[in-house]
Amino acid sequence: MSAPASKLIPERTRAFFQGLAPEIGGFLVILTVSVLGISFYFGEQRADRWIALGLTLILVGVSVIAQIDSWWEGRPWLRHVFIITQAALIVALMLLPPHYSVWTLLFFVLSGTVPMLFPRRVWVAYIVAFAIITAAVLFLSDGVAGLLTSVIYAGGYYFFASFATLTARAQEAQAESQKLLVELQAANLRLQEYAGRIEAYAVTEERNRLAREMHDTLGHRLTVAAVQLEGAQRLIARDADRAAVMVGTVRGQVLEALAELRQTVATLRAPVEVDLSLPWALRRLASAFQEATAITVDLDLPDPAPTLSDAQRLAVYRVLQEGLTNVQRHAGADHVWVRLDGSDGAVVMQVRDNGAGLSSATEARGFGLAGLEERAGRLGGALTLAQAPAGGAVLTLRLPPTGEENDDA
């Protein structure tokens, strides 16, 4: 399975906190400005300090509630309620004598919030409303000078809104990329599985073609030979010369059939799995063994698979085949671990079980292991059967890098 799901967890976690950062930052700005504004009132012992404190606490509370996403589910109109409520509280604080301008900074937070909640035409309307409200309040408190200052605030509101829009688009693009990555990995796994099935189907079709070829060629020649031998048998007594000619013809037919048979048998000597990719063949063998015996088989195969010659691939396959057979017959195990490694150039195949291990009886080499030892030797490698450190037995095949095996392999 390609990047697996475990590798995606850090990405998703990082994306979550990146999406949460603007909301946390906005809340911290509200909290900081609120503390600063209240300190002015209480530092100067203003008569309206308790009113300012009450309005500030309500504003902070509304801001906290606004961070809870469950409020919006099924009630999108609540977004407008929260934004308008916060704007009204900010205006009330701005109008509260002596009209501290620090409260105006809170409109920057709302300007960065509305683009995350509403479509463009709606948040633009909010930005215009914030600018008009700021201009009106500053005009009432500072006259024409306040009106000119409001133009700077209006530009800041739009800048914060535009920046928030770009941030939202970036987050959406990142989320879409993560979704596409997961879909691509799933599609890649399906494609690999499909390719393996197509490969197996192609090999099976080739086997069927060879079977038809044998029937059409070898079967035809043997049928003709049988008919001619029957005729020669009848002619022996009354026309020996003609019978001898017919026998000679049959001999030629049989020799040609024998040549065709040898060619076909040479093609069919290797099992069907050897014509497949090695990982697919090993998985297929392990799966069939597990289903037949209920013994769990864990496969550890490198990706990509090591480059092997046809003889090496067949040796690796035969070792797994013999190893699993021995586990079923002698080990009394319920778990088998299979590992193929080609990281250092050489190829190592290990078949380890959790069974009874080796004894004087099982240590003796049977015909299967002896044949595999000879095969490994011809390839310039070695086959060993030993006691596993944690119990059970381990069968190990070591082969040299491709191209270094003996010529008579």
Secondary structure, 3 states (H helix, E strand, C coil): CCCCHHHCHHHHHHHHHHHHHHHHHHHHHHHHHHHHHHHHHHHCCCCCHHHHHHHHHHHHHHHHHHCCHHHCCCCCHHHHHHHHHHHHHHHHHHHCCCCCHHHHHHHHHHHHHHHHHCCHHHHHHHHHHHHHHHHHHHHHHHCHHHHHHHHHHHHHHHHHHHHHHHHHHHHHHHHHHHHHHHHHHHHHHHHHHHHHHHHHHHHHHHHHHHHHHHHHHHHHHHHHHHHHHHHHHHHCCCCHHHHHHHHHHHHHHHHHHHHHHHHHHHHHCCCHHHHCCHHHHHHHHHHHHHHHHCCEEEEECCCCCCCCCHHHHHHHHHHHHHHHHHHHHHHCCCEEEEEEECCCCCEEEEEEECCCCCCCCCCCCCHHHHHHHHHHHHCCCEEEEEECCCCCEEEEEEECCCCCCCCCC
